[in-house]
Amino acid sequence: MSRESLINLLILLAMLVVPAWAVWADEPFILTLATKVAILALAGVGLNVALGLGGLVSFGHAAFFGIGGYAMGILASHAQSYTALMEWPVLIEGTKSMPVIWLVAVVASGFAALLIGALSLRTSGVYFIMITLAFGQMLYYFAISWPAYGGEDGLSIYVRNGFPGLHTLDPLQFLALSYGVLFAVLFLVSRVENSAFGLALDAARQNSDRVQAVGIAPYRLRLIAFVLSGMITGLAGALYADLNRFVSPTMFSWHLSGEIMVFVILGGVARLFGPVAGAALFIGMEHFLGGISEFWQVFLGLVLLSVVLFARGGLIGVLAPKGARHD
């Protein structure tokens, strides 16, 4: 077994131990905190598909996170007010069903990623970063000026949406659901990474000219990766909105895009469980250091600076360098 696989196994074990301890100690807030880690880690996994596998530094991934969140908010708000989302030419009603909401969130964010990626991927480097940032800010200001769904004040959902067979208002059951989605996506990403597509995408990241010389279009590979990345991030946005039972334009903000990127960098770019480790560290620092000082981001900045200067592979890269094995 490789050392990285062992680290991943330990992270999985920690993810199971924490909620077990929270239930034993009767600490429901810890369950909510663990759920937040799982959902934000899912968003980081989405970005890692574009950044880690495709080498695409997107600074506008909050656009897809927000689309997923608003997909949930819009459908649930119409369901709770018993009004139709659309009556002509076809009747479209709201819903409180999570599977349906997830499907809409994934399709909507994937379509947005297709449009944004088709334009953004015609550039590279800092131009790509700025274009993705611009799209995210466009959606942010659009949400602010959308009074039908709360505008700048956001939109509240009174009761969490439902999932067949589960009582989603129970913190432990909603955590289990979030874990299930995260593990399923991690499995999907691991399969993609080791597939022919994943190997071709990695080759395009390293040397696009050689990939093009053998008849493979790097643009198409990157576009597919960008769309997959946006779909996963949109799913995370829908889950996050359900966790808070609230959506607002801040889900589109560039600050959130930066936070998602921090998760990936802290944990390890192109590492399967990197976003999970990074999100856990970030949320842990926010919770524990935030209770000590309102300037806890100073400590986060020092940790991030240390990772960038001395541990380019992130936390998992330090513990399990590429090629290292556990004997």
Sequence and secondary structure as in RCSB ss.txt:
>XXXX:A:sequence
MSRESLINLLILLAMLVVPAWAVWADEPFILTLATKVAILALAGVGLNVALGLGGLVSFGHAAFFGIGGYAMGIL
ASHAQSYTALMEWPVLIEGTKSMPVIWLVAVVASGFAALLIGALSLRTSGVYFIMITLAFGQMLYYFAISWPAYG
GEDGLSIYVRNGFPGLHTLDPLQFLALSYGVLFAVLFLVSRVENSAFGLALDAARQNSDRVQAVGIAPYRLRLIA
FVLSGMITGLAGALYADLNRFVSPTMFSWHLSGEIMVFVILGGVARLFGPVAGAALFIGMEHFLGGISEFWQVFL
GLVLLSVVLFARGGLIGVLAPKGARHD
>XXXX:A:secstr
 BHHHHHHHHHHHHHHHHHHHHHHTT HHHHHHHHHHHHHHHHHHHHHIIIIIT    S THHHHHHHHHHHHHH
HHHHHHT EEE SSS EE   BHHHHHHHHHHHHHHHHHHHHHHHTTS THHHHHHHHHHHHHHHHHHHT GGGT
GGG EE SS  BBTTB TTSHHHHHHHHHHHHHHHHHHHHHHHTSHHHHHHHHHHH HHHHHHTT  HHHHHHHH
HHHHHHHHHHHHHHHHHHHTEE GGGG HHHHHHHHHHHHHH TT TTHHHHHHHHHHHHHHHTTTT TTTHHHH
HHHHHHHHHH TTHHHHHHS TT B  
